[in-house]
Amino acid sequence: MSMKTNDVVKLVLPVVAVVVVIESVMVISNLVKKTNPVLDIVPTPAAEVSNGGINPMVTVVPQPAQADLVFEVAQPAMKVGKATTVGLNIVAKRDLQVDTLDLYIKYDPTAFDIASTSIKQGSGLPRPIFAKASTKTGLVVANFLIEAPKGVSVKSGAVFSLLNFTVKPKKVGNFEFEIDTGNVRRESATMIVENGVGKAIPYSSNKLVVSVSK
């Protein structure tokens, strides 16, 4: 169900520009930048603490994004009852070797039917060890554990497909799909873990806005 590479590049690369520039007029969707909460904790110098400094003795330093998670859709103007494929890609800012992916996508279950069986991995990835669209949590979930010794290679600047799924709109309106960073439900934090390092990679993500009509 994945789109051809050339088509994806034409569709997604302008989206990445929006993630970086924050605002631009796009044909495919309205986008909002969001950065995941990957942080470095730096000890506060003892001198600062003794002089009435920060408590607890840490300073939180946000890390710059090393990859963009970007939605793709052939047509954001959807029709009630007509199935449409939504995809999620990663565009790395440096060469990455990935061994674990935990993907959580928020959606409105009152507005869309999404069959768990429609969730498919992108080319180059193994089948997810768990994949489900939950009407209870309003999440599309896909967890990948890559067993290759060096993980999966994601080259800098290349568009790498992570997954796609089929949505069938149920009612008229404007709706959003976005990455869940775990700010509300910590157990649903989207994470990309680098092979050999065991650390989560900081990323930015866009928000896909679709319009549904009769």
Secondary structure as a PSIPRED ss2 file (coil, helix, strand):
# PSIPRED VFORMAT (PSIPRED V4.0)

   1 M C   1.000  0.000  0.000
   2 S C   1.000  0.000  0.000
   3 M C   1.000  0.000  0.000
   4 K C   1.000  0.000  0.000
   5 T H   0.000  1.000  0.000
   6 N H   0.000  1.000  0.000
   7 D H   0.000  1.000  0.000
   8 V H   0.000  1.000  0.000
   9 V H   0.000  1.000  0.000
  10 K H   0.000  1.000  0.000
  11 L H   0.000  1.000  0.000
  12 V H   0.000  1.000  0.000
  13 L H   0.000  1.000  0.000
  14 P H   0.000  1.000  0.000
  15 V H   0.000  1.000  0.000
  16 V H   0.000  1.000  0.000
  17 A H   0.000  1.000  0.000
  18 V H   0.000  1.000  0.000
  19 V H   0.000  1.000  0.000
  20 V H   0.000  1.000  0.000
  21 V H   0.000  1.000  0.000
  22 I C   1.000  0.000  0.000
  23 E C   1.000  0.000  0.000
  24 S C   1.000  0.000  0.000
  25 V C   1.000  0.000  0.000
  26 M C   1.000  0.000  0.000
  27 V C   1.000  0.000  0.000
  28 I C   1.000  0.000  0.000
  29 S C   1.000  0.000  0.000
  30 N C   1.000  0.000  0.000
  31 L C   1.000  0.000  0.000
  32 V C   1.000  0.000  0.000
  33 K C   1.000  0.000  0.000
  34 K E   0.000  0.000  1.000
  35 T E   0.000  0.000  1.000
  36 N C   1.000  0.000  0.000
  37 P C   1.000  0.000  0.000
  38 V C   1.000  0.000  0.000
  39 L E   0.000  0.000  1.000
  40 D E   0.000  0.000  1.000
  41 I E   0.000  0.000  1.000
  42 V E   0.000  0.000  1.000
  43 P E   0.000  0.000  1.000
  44 T C   1.000  0.000  0.000
  45 P C   1.000  0.000  0.000
  46 A H   0.000  1.000  0.000
  47 A H   0.000  1.000  0.000
  48 E H   0.000  1.000  0.000
  49 V H   0.000  1.000  0.000
  50 S H   0.000  1.000  0.000
  51 N C   1.000  0.000  0.000
  52 G C   1.000  0.000  0.000
  53 G C   1.000  0.000  0.000
  54 I C   1.000  0.000  0.000
  55 N C   1.000  0.000  0.000
  56 P C   1.000  0.000  0.000
  57 M C   1.000  0.000  0.000
  58 V E   0.000  0.000  1.000
  59 T E   0.000  0.000  1.000
  60 V E   0.000  0.000  1.000
  61 V E   0.000  0.000  1.000
  62 P E   0.000  0.000  1.000
  63 Q C   1.000  0.000  0.000
  64 P C   1.000  0.000  0.000
  65 A C   1.000  0.000  0.000
  66 Q C   1.000  0.000  0.000
  67 A E   0.000  0.000  1.000
  68 D E   0.000  0.000  1.000
  69 L E   0.000  0.000  1.000
  70 V E   0.000  0.000  1.000
  71 F E   0.000  0.000  1.000
  72 E E   0.000  0.000  1.000
  73 V E   0.000  0.000  1.000
  74 A C   1.000  0.000  0.000
  75 Q C   1.000  0.000  0.000
  76 P C   1.000  0.000  0.000
  77 A E   0.000  0.000  1.000
  78 M E   0.000  0.000  1.000
  79 K E   0.000  0.000  1.000
  80 V C   1.000  0.000  0.000
  81 G C   1.000  0.000  0.000
  82 K C   1.000  0.000  0.000
  83 A C   1.000  0.000  0.000
  84 T E   0.000  0.000  1.000
  85 T E   0.000  0.000  1.000
  86 V E   0.000  0.000  1.000
  87 G E   0.000  0.000  1.000
  88 L E   0.000  0.000  1.000
  89 N E   0.000  0.000  1.000
  90 I E   0.000  0.000  1.000
  91 V E   0.000  0.000  1.000
  92 A E   0.000  0.000  1.000
  93 K C   1.000  0.000  0.000
  94 R C   1.000  0.000  0.000
  95 D C   1.000  0.000  0.000
  96 L E   0.000  0.000  1.000
  97 Q E   0.000  0.000  1.000
  98 V E   0.000  0.000  1.000
  99 D E   0.000  0.000  1.000
 100 T E   0.000  0.000  1.000
 101 L E   0.000  0.000  1.000
 102 D E   0.000  0.000  1.000
 103 L E   0.000  0.000  1.000
 104 Y E   0.000  0.000  1.000
 105 I E   0.000  0.000  1.000
 106 K E   0.000  0.000  1.000
 107 Y C   1.000  0.000  0.000
 108 D C   1.000  0.000  0.000
 109 P C   1.000  0.000  0.000
 110 T C   1.000  0.000  0.000
 111 A C   1.000  0.000  0.000
 112 F E   0.000  0.000  1.000
 113 D E   0.000  0.000  1.000
 114 I C   1.000  0.000  0.000
 115 A C   1.000  0.000  0.000
 116 S H   0.000  1.000  0.000
 117 T H   0.000  1.000  0.000
 118 S H   0.000  1.000  0.000
 119 I C   1.000  0.000  0.000
 120 K E   0.000  0.000  1.000
 121 Q E   0.000  0.000  1.000
 122 G C   1.000  0.000  0.000
 123 S C   1.000  0.000  0.000
 124 G C   1.000  0.000  0.000
 125 L C   1.000  0.000  0.000
 126 P C   1.000  0.000  0.000
 127 R C   1.000  0.000  0.000
 128 P C   1.000  0.000  0.000
 129 I C   1.000  0.000  0.000
 130 F E   0.000  0.000  1.000
 131 A E   0.000  0.000  1.000
 132 K E   0.000  0.000  1.000
 133 A E   0.000  0.000  1.000
 134 S E   0.000  0.000  1.000
 135 T C   1.000  0.000  0.000
 136 K C   1.000  0.000  0.000
 137 T C   1.000  0.000  0.000
 138 G C   1.000  0.000  0.000
 139 L E   0.000  0.000  1.000
 140 V E   0.000  0.000  1.000
 141 V E   0.000  0.000  1.000
 142 A E   0.000  0.000  1.000
 143 N E   0.000  0.000  1.000
 144 F E   0.000  0.000  1.000
 145 L E   0.000  0.000  1.000
 146 I C   1.000  0.000  0.000
 147 E C   1.000  0.000  0.000
 148 A C   1.000  0.000  0.000
 149 P C   1.000  0.000  0.000
 150 K C   1.000  0.000  0.000
 151 G C   1.000  0.000  0.000
 152 V E   0.000  0.000  1.000
 153 S E   0.000  0.000  1.000
 154 V E   0.000  0.000  1.000
 155 K C   1.000  0.000  0.000
 156 S E   0.000  0.000  1.000
 157 G C   1.000  0.000  0.000
 158 A C   1.000  0.000  0.000
 159 V E   0.000  0.000  1.000
 160 F E   0.000  0.000  1.000
 161 S E   0.000  0.000  1.000
 162 L E   0.000  0.000  1.000
 163 L E   0.000  0.000  1.000
 164 N E   0.000  0.000  1.000
 165 F E   0.000  0.000  1.000
 166 T E   0.000  0.000  1.000
 167 V E   0.000  0.000  1.000
 168 K E   0.000  0.000  1.000
 169 P E   0.000  0.000  1.000
 170 K C   1.000  0.000  0.000
 171 K C   1.000  0.000  0.000
 172 V C   1.000  0.000  0.000
 173 G E   0.000  0.000  1.000
 174 N E   0.000  0.000  1.000
 175 F E   0.000  0.000  1.000
 176 E E   0.000  0.000  1.000
 177 F E   0.000  0.000  1.000
 178 E E   0.000  0.000  1.000
 179 I E   0.000  0.000  1.000
 180 D C   1.000  0.000  0.000
 181 T C   1.000  0.000  0.000
 182 G C   1.000  0.000  0.000
 183 N C   1.000  0.000  0.000
 184 V C   1.000  0.000  0.000
 185 R C   1.000  0.000  0.000
 186 R H   0.000  1.000  0.000
 187 E H   0.000  1.000  0.000
 188 S H   0.000  1.000  0.000
 189 A C   1.000  0.000  0.000
 190 T C   1.000  0.000  0.000
 191 M E   0.000  0.000  1.000
 192 I E   0.000  0.000  1.000
 193 V E   0.000  0.000  1.000
 194 E E   0.000  0.000  1.000
 195 N C   1.000  0.000  0.000
 196 G C   1.000  0.000  0.000
 197 V C   1.000  0.000  0.000
 198 G C   1.000  0.000  0.000
 199 K C   1.000  0.000  0.000
 200 A E   0.000  0.000  1.000
 201 I C   1.000  0.000  0.000
 202 P C   1.000  0.000  0.000
 203 Y E   0.000  0.000  1.000
 204 S E   0.000  0.000  1.000
 205 S E   0.000  0.000  1.000
 206 N C   1.000  0.000  0.000
 207 K E   0.000  0.000  1.000
 208 L E   0.000  0.000  1.000
 209 V E   0.000  0.000  1.000
 210 V E   0.000  0.000  1.000
 211 S E   0.000  0.000  1.000
 212 V E   0.000  0.000  1.000
 213 S E   0.000  0.000  1.000
 214 K C   1.000  0.000  0.000
